[in-house]
């Protein structure tokens, strides 16, 4: 098994659920190590502050912790679904309906959708347009950008992933769900100091739950309604934690 890039490490600030790496952020780091677009399948919880090997396989790549496969990937063949743009005012209104509070958020420290001051506060709520989609306005903070003000792609993947998560996990019914397959792409730079809208919708998948399975898509729009990033994901519901 050939090593593509010796290791990647998911820092503590890259967590989603407490003590675990966030799926979207980790997927972006995995793709960057591979060096081409991939579709990722999550196989095991993602450890933080741990060296993970990126290895080539017969059909793709694996992200491994010793003998444990954390993620597997194949070359991406996704045709991303489209959805109508949402304006900033409508997204800001939807954000007021974010369906969790600090007391019942199961990822309250997540850098994307958490409640801390040093989070991006991407809080998708149900749009008031009858489409069943969710949306949040998003204003990337200064710390999210590099020296040129361009937002770290991993943070964009994270925002897209969280938005899908709230779409599948809260509407039309509340379920605890985990990402099991994920692809994303950034089409244009996202910059600090500018305003964006993140939208979650059915994507390429039938609406609603099929037993324990459900798919979703998400898009980031700039203030002119142009798509600057998008994702496709598949989810499985699990019992609520005690």
N, C-alpha and C positions, 0 to 999 in steps of 0.2 A: 504494500500500500504506500503510494508516494505522498510525501508531505508537500503541499502546495506552498504554505506559508507556515513557519514553525509553530506559532501560537497566536491566539488572540486572547485578550483578557477583558471581561465585562466589568467595568468599575462599579462601585457601590452606587454611584449616582445614576447608573444605567438600569436600575431595578424597576420592576413593575409591581407585582405583588411583593410583600415584604420578604427580603432576603433572597429574591430570585431575579435573574436578569429579565428585562422586558423583551418580549418576543420580537417586536418590530425593530427595536434598536439592535438586538443581537443578530437578526437576519441581515441588517445592513452591513454589519461588520463582517459577517460570513461572506456576503457577496463581494465586498471590497477585497477580501483576501483571495477569493477565487478569481476575480478579475473579469467577470462577465455576468450578464443577467441570469438569475437562477430563481427557481421556485423551491421554496423551503418547506420541509415537513418537520414539525417539532416532535421529538421522540422521548425526551426526558426533561425534567426541570433544569433550568439554566443556572449554574452556580456563579456566584460573584467572586471577583478578585482571585480567579483560578485560571491557570494556563490551560487553554483548550487547543488541541491540535486540529489543523485543517488538512484533510487527507483526500487525495483523489481515489475514486473507486472505479469499477468497470463501467458504471452508468452515470457517474456524477461525482459527488463529493460528500464527505461526512465531517461534522464538527464533533470531536471526541474528547472526553475526559478519561484518559487511560483506555479501558475496554468498553466504556459506556458511550453509546452514540447519543449525543445531545440533539443534533439536527442532521438531517440528510437533505441533499439537494440534487436537482437535475437542471439541465439548461432550460431556461424559461421559454415557453411557447404561448404565453398568455396574450390574449387579445382583450385589452381592458375595456370594460363597459363605460358608457357615457351617461351623464345625468345633467339636467339643466342647471345652470349656474344659480347661485343664491346670493342675494345682495347682503352687504354688511349689516344693514339695519335689521333685516329678517333673521340673520344669523345671531345677532346680538340679542334679539328677542327670544329666539330658541334657547339660547344659552341660559336664560333665566329659568328654564324648565329642566336644567340638569337634574337627573333623577336620584342622585345620592347626596348624602351629607357627609361631613367629616367623620361622623360616628358610625356610618354604615358602609363607607367606601372600603372595599377590600384591597385597594391599592393606593391608599391615601398619600404615600410618599412617592408615587410615580412621578417622574420628572415631567411627563406630558400632562396627565389628567389629575394630578394630586392637588392637595389643598395648601401646601406650604408656600411661603413667599417666594422661594427659589424654585418654582415649577413654572411650566409654560401655561398652566391653567386652561388647557383645551377641554372645555366642558360642554359636550354635545347634548342638546335637548331637542325635543320634538318640534319640528317646524309647524307653523300655523298655516299650512297651505293644502292640507288634505292629502299629501303624497305619502305620508308615513315615514318620510326621511328625517334624519337628525342633522343638526348643524351647530357649529360654534364659530363665532368670530375668533380670530387668532392674531395676536400682535407679538411676534417673536421678540423676547427681551434681548438687551445688548449682549448679555453673557452667552447667548445661543449662537453668536456669529464669530467668524474669524476676523483677522485684521482688516479685511475688506468688507465686513458686514454680511457675509454670506453664511446662512444658517447651516450648521453641521447636518449633512444628509441623514445621519442616524436619528436626529431629532425629528426630522420630517417623517421618516418611516415610523417612528414612535407615535407621532400625532395621528397618522393615517390608521395605524393599528388600533389605538385606543378608541378612535371614532367608530370603527367597525365593531369593536367590542361592546360599546354602549348600544349600538344599533341592534345587534343580535341578542344582547343580554338583557335588554330593558323593554323592548317593544316587539310585539304587542303584549308580551308577558315577561316577567322578570325571571331570568335563569342565570345560574353561574356557569359560564362557558369559557373554554380555553381555545386559543388558536392552535390548529393542527396543520394548516397549510397557508403559506403567505408568499406573495410577490408584490413588489412595489417598484416604482420608477420615479425619478425626479426629472421633469422635462425642462425646467428653467430654474435658475437660482432663486431661492427664497431669501429675502433680506430682512435684517433687523430694521426697525423704524418704519416698516410698512405694514399694512393691514391685509389680512387674508381671511378666507372662509374655508372651513373644513366640513365636508358633507359626507354622511354615511347613508347607504342605500342598498338595494338588493344586489347590485352589480350584475354578474353573469348568472346568478342563481335564482331558482324559484323563490317566491316570497314565503316567509314563515318557516316553521320548524318541520322537518321530516324526521319524526322520532326524536333522536338526540342530535341530529345534524342540521346545520344551516350555513349558508354562504352569505357573503356581503362584499361590497366594494366601497371605496371611499376616494374622494378627490379633494385636493386643495385648489381653490380658485384665488386669483389675485383680485384687486379691487375693480378691475375692468371685466371680470367674468371669464378670464382665460384660465384653463387648467394648467397648473404648474407642477403638480405631482398627483399620483394616483396609485391605488392598490387593489388587489383582489385577495380574498381570504376565505378560509373554510374553518368552521368551528364545531366543537362537540360540547354538549352540556354535561356537567358533572354534578354530583350531589353538593349542596351547600356545605361549607366547612362548619364544624361544630363551634 
